[in-house]
Amino acid sequence: MFPDVTRLAGIRPPGAPHRAVHRVWIPLAVLVGYTFGPIVWPPLFTAGLGRLTRIALARTLGRGPASS
């Protein structure tokens, strides 16, 4: 899986930038936009699914933000 971009940028939890990118609505908006929009690029849809999976796994294991 693609490494977390916040870690590559040197941002560590629990900072505000880390919490901002771990919101569910960002990849969800990408998926909805891809589904209903004119964009036809499968890697974008796959990246959105992967990001949602990453967020869900982090929250399941207790490592993500508790509220969003």
Secondary structure, 3 states (H helix, E strand, C coil): CCCCHHHHCCCCCCCHHHHHHCCCHHHHHHHHHHHHCCCCCHHHHHHHHHHHHHHHHHHHCCCCCCCC
